[in-house]
Amino acid sequence: MAAVSSLSFSAIGQTSGERKINVSPARYLASNFEGFRFRASFLYQSVGLRASTTASVSVVHCMSTATDVPPTVSETKSSFLKAYKRPIPSVYNTVLQELIVQQHLMRYKKTYRYDPVFALGFVTVFDQLMEGYPSDEDREAIFQAYINALKEDPQQYRVDAQKLEEWARGQTSSSLVEFSIRDGEVEAVLKDIAERAGGKGSFSYSRFFAVGLFRLLELANATEPTVLEKLCAALNIDKRSVDRDLDVYRNMLSKLVQAKELLKEYVEREKKKREERSESPAANEAVKQCSGEYQYIS
């Protein structure tokens, strides 16, 4: 993912003016990570109960809506923390907590419907975020806990993302936007999205969807700006929204890379200090022994 790596996942919040404050590196990093935000303008829509004209139908409505009431954000976050109990370094955890809040709001919108392009976008974002995580096993366990907390299938996310990536690698700039006149599994997915986004069904645009489109273009080496415009037109997606969200994605990825570098430098610095402290007693003991031997010889 060479091109994406050069983009960036970062702090949206910026402060005006400069203030010099003496804080420890750990506190600086912790406060810096608070700036990581997916500032989406998604509004949470609650599910209400509709009255019925007959008692029997009313009972059915109450029973069905009781099971359809979506969980709260805190319940989703709690599910994630219960599924993955190990501590997560703050550079990763702060962004993960922001993502799960925003994805909860996307997931439980009335118009939400899972689609593979959305899945590809999320997998791309997650893998970029967790790149360099100390343990591959823990990274995948976090992914599983995250998606399960949203009551979706993590395996489906991975499988669909892989299918789209493999398909995109075999495309060109022209074939990518001509999916509507071709047959195939991925082409059928894109046609379905185009129909729903065009008003023939339920479609909910999101930033993850925009990142999924970007990933398709990247893998197809379709770098010309006109290709994105044509693809958005073919999918009945507003290109201005995609451009805006890709800018957010690039900025966020860039700041995340910087934060990881700061954390890496801090960890290496602390490791060096610990090594120096552990060597100091041995050095002092050697000096004492030498001093004692010198006095004895004298």
C-alpha positions in Angstrom: 0.0 0.0 0.0 2.8 2.3 -1.0 0.7 5.2 -2.1 -1.6 5.2 0.9 1.4 5.0 3.2 2.5 8.4 1.9 -0.8 10.0 2.7 -2.0 10.0 6.3 -4.3 9.4 9.3 -4.2 12.5 11.7 -5.1 15.1 14.2 -7.9 17.3 13.0 -8.0 19.6 16.0 -5.4 22.4 15.9 -4.7 25.1 18.5 -4.1 28.7 17.6 -1.0 30.4 19.0 2.0 28.8 20.6 2.4 28.1 24.3 5.5 26.6 25.8 4.6 24.1 28.5 7.0 21.7 30.2 5.4 18.3 30.1 6.8 14.8 30.0 7.0 13.0 26.7 4.3 10.5 27.8 1.9 13.3 28.7 2.7 15.1 25.5 1.9 12.0 23.5 -1.3 11.4 25.4 -2.5 14.9 24.8 -1.5 14.9 21.2 -3.5 11.8 20.5 -6.6 13.5 21.8 -6.6 15.4 18.5 -7.3 12.3 16.5 -10.9 12.8 15.3 -13.2 11.4 12.7 -15.4 14.5 12.8 -18.4 13.2 10.9 -21.7 14.9 10.6 -23.7 11.8 11.2 -26.9 12.2 13.2 -28.0 9.2 15.3 -31.6 8.3 14.5 -33.5 6.5 17.2 -36.0 3.8 16.4 -39.5 4.5 17.6 -42.6 2.4 18.2 -45.6 2.9 15.9 -49.1 2.5 17.2 -51.3 -0.1 15.6 -55.1 -0.1 15.1 -55.6 -3.5 16.5 -54.5 -5.0 19.8 -53.0 -8.2 18.2 -50.9 -6.3 15.7 -49.8 -3.9 18.4 -48.4 -6.8 20.4 -46.4 -7.9 17.4 -45.0 -4.4 16.8 -43.9 -4.1 20.4 -42.2 -7.5 20.4 -40.3 -6.8 17.1 -39.2 -3.3 17.9 -38.0 -4.4 21.4 -35.5 -6.6 19.7 -34.6 -4.0 17.0 -33.7 -1.2 19.5 -30.0 -0.4 18.7 -27.4 -0.5 21.5 -26.0 2.7 22.8 -22.5 3.9 22.0 -21.4 3.1 25.5 -22.7 -0.5 25.1 -20.8 -1.0 21.9 -17.6 0.3 23.4 -18.2 -1.9 26.5 -18.6 -4.9 24.2 -15.3 -4.1 22.6 -13.5 -3.8 25.9 -15.0 -7.0 27.2 -14.0 -8.9 24.1 -10.4 -7.6 24.2 -9.3 -7.1 27.8 -5.6 -6.5 27.2 -4.2 -2.9 27.4 -3.8 -1.1 24.1 -1.0 1.5 23.7 -2.6 5.0 23.7 -1.3 5.9 20.2 -3.6 3.1 18.9 -6.3 3.1 21.6 -7.3 6.8 21.3 -8.0 6.5 17.6 -9.7 3.1 17.9 -12.1 4.6 20.5 -12.9 7.5 18.1 -13.4 5.1 15.2 -15.8 2.8 17.0 -17.9 5.7 18.1 -18.2 7.1 14.6 -18.8 3.6 13.1 -21.5 2.9 15.7 -23.3 6.0 14.4 -22.9 4.8 10.8 -23.9 1.2 11.6 -27.2 2.0 13.3 -28.5 4.6 10.9 -31.8 3.5 9.4 -30.4 3.7 5.9 -27.3 1.6 6.7 -26.6 -1.5 4.7 -23.4 -3.3 4.7 -21.4 -3.3 1.4 -18.0 -4.6 0.4 -16.6 -1.2 -0.6 -17.4 0.1 2.9 -15.7 -3.0 4.3 -12.6 -2.4 2.1 -12.4 1.2 3.4 -12.6 0.2 7.0 -10.0 -2.6 6.6 -7.7 -0.2 4.8 -8.1 2.4 7.7 -7.7 -0.3 10.4 -4.6 -1.8 8.8 -3.0 1.6 8.4 -3.8 2.5 12.0 -2.5 -0.7 13.4 0.6 -0.9 11.2 3.6 -1.5 13.4 1.5 -2.9 16.3 3.8 -5.1 18.5 1.9 -8.3 18.0 0.2 -9.6 14.8 -1.9 -11.9 16.9 -3.1 -9.1 19.1 -3.8 -6.9 16.1 -6.1 -9.5 14.6 -7.8 -10.1 18.0 -8.5 -6.3 18.2 -10.0 -6.4 14.7 -12.3 -9.3 15.7 -13.4 -7.7 18.9 -14.0 -4.3 17.2 -16.3 -5.7 14.4 -18.1 -8.2 16.7 -18.9 -5.2 19.1 -20.8 -3.7 16.2 -22.7 -7.0 15.7 -21.1 -7.7 12.3 -18.9 -10.4 10.9 -15.2 -9.7 10.9 -14.5 -12.6 8.6 -16.9 -11.1 6.0 -15.0 -7.8 6.2 -11.7 -9.5 5.5 -13.0 -11.8 2.7 -14.8 -9.0 0.9 -11.9 -6.6 1.2 -9.5 -9.2 -0.2 -11.9 -9.9 -3.1 -12.1 -6.3 -4.1 -8.3 -5.8 -3.8 -7.7 -8.8 -6.0 -10.2 -7.5 -8.5 -8.8 -4.0 -8.6 -5.3 -5.2 -9.2 -6.5 -6.6 -12.5 -8.3 -3.4 -13.6 -7.3 -0.4 -15.7 -8.5 3.2 -15.5 -11.1 2.5 -18.2 -12.3 -1.0 -17.0 -12.7 0.3 -13.5 -15.3 2.8 -14.4 -17.0 0.5 -17.0 -18.3 -2.0 -14.4 -21.9 -1.4 -15.4 -21.4 -3.0 -18.9 -19.4 -6.0 -17.6 -20.3 -9.2 -15.6 -18.6 -10.5 -12.5 -19.0 -10.8 -8.8 -17.5 -7.4 -8.0 -19.2 -5.8 -10.9 -22.5 -7.0 -9.5 -21.6 -5.4 -6.1 -20.8 -2.1 -7.7 -24.0 -2.2 -9.8 -26.0 -2.8 -6.7 -24.4 0.2 -5.0 -25.1 2.4 -8.0 -28.7 1.4 -8.0 -29.2 2.1 -4.3 -27.2 5.3 -4.4 -29.3 6.4 -7.4 -32.5 6.2 -5.3 -33.6 2.7 -6.0 -32.9 1.4 -2.6 -31.3 2.2 0.8 -27.7 3.7 0.7 -25.8 5.5 3.3 -22.6 7.2 2.2 -19.7 7.3 4.7 -16.0 8.1 4.9 -15.1 4.5 5.0 -16.8 4.1 1.6 -14.7 7.0 0.2 -11.5 5.3 1.4 -12.7 2.1 -0.2 -13.0 3.9 -3.5 -9.6 5.4 -3.1 -8.1 1.9 -2.4 -9.7 0.6 -5.6 -8.2 3.4 -7.6 -4.8 2.9 -6.0 -4.6 -0.8 -6.7 -5.7 -0.3 -10.3 -3.0 2.4 -10.7 -5.7 4.8 -11.8 -4.1 8.0 -10.6 -5.7 10.5 -13.0 -8.1 12.8 -11.2 -10.7 12.2 -14.0 -11.0 8.5 -13.1 -12.3 9.3 -9.6 -14.8 11.7 -11.1 -16.0 9.1 -13.6 -16.2 6.3 -11.0 -18.3 8.6 -8.7 -20.6 9.4 -11.5 -21.0 5.7 -12.4 -21.8 4.9 -8.8 -24.1 7.9 -8.3 -21.9 9.3 -5.5 -21.2 12.9 -4.9 -17.6 13.5 -5.8 -17.3 16.6 -3.6 -18.1 14.5 -0.5 -15.5 11.9 -1.6 -12.8 14.6 -2.1 -13.6 16.1 1.3 -13.4 12.8 3.1 -10.2 11.8 1.4 -8.6 15.0 2.5 -9.6 14.1 6.1 -8.2 10.6 5.6 -4.9 11.9 4.2 -4.4 14.4 7.1 -5.3 11.8 9.7 -2.9 9.2 8.3 -0.1 11.8 8.1 -0.5 12.8 11.8 -0.7 9.2 12.8 2.6 8.5 11.2 4.1 11.4 13.0 2.7 10.3 16.4 4.0 6.8 15.9 7.5 8.2 15.2 7.3 10.3 18.4 6.2 7.2 20.4 9.0 5.2 18.8 11.6 7.8 19.7 10.2 8.0 23.3 10.3 4.3 23.8 13.9 4.0 22.5 15.0 6.9 24.7 13.4 5.3 27.8 15.0 1.9 26.9 18.4 3.5 26.6 17.9 5.2 30.0 17.0 1.9 31.7 20.0 0.2 30.2 22.3 3.0 31.5 20.7 2.7 34.9 21.2 -1.1 35.0 24.8 -0.7 34.0 25.6 2.0 36.6 25.5 -0.3 39.7 27.9 -2.8 38.0 30.2 0.0 37.1 30.2 1.4 40.6 30.9 -2.0 42.0 33.9 -2.4 39.7 35.2 1.0 40.8 34.9 0.0 44.5 36.7 -3.3 43.8 39.5 -1.6 42.0 39.8 1.0 44.8 39.9 -1.7 47.4 42.6 -3.7 45.6 44.7 -0.5 45.2 44.5 0.2 48.9 45.4 -3.4 49.8 48.5 -3.3 47.5 49.5 0.0 48.9 
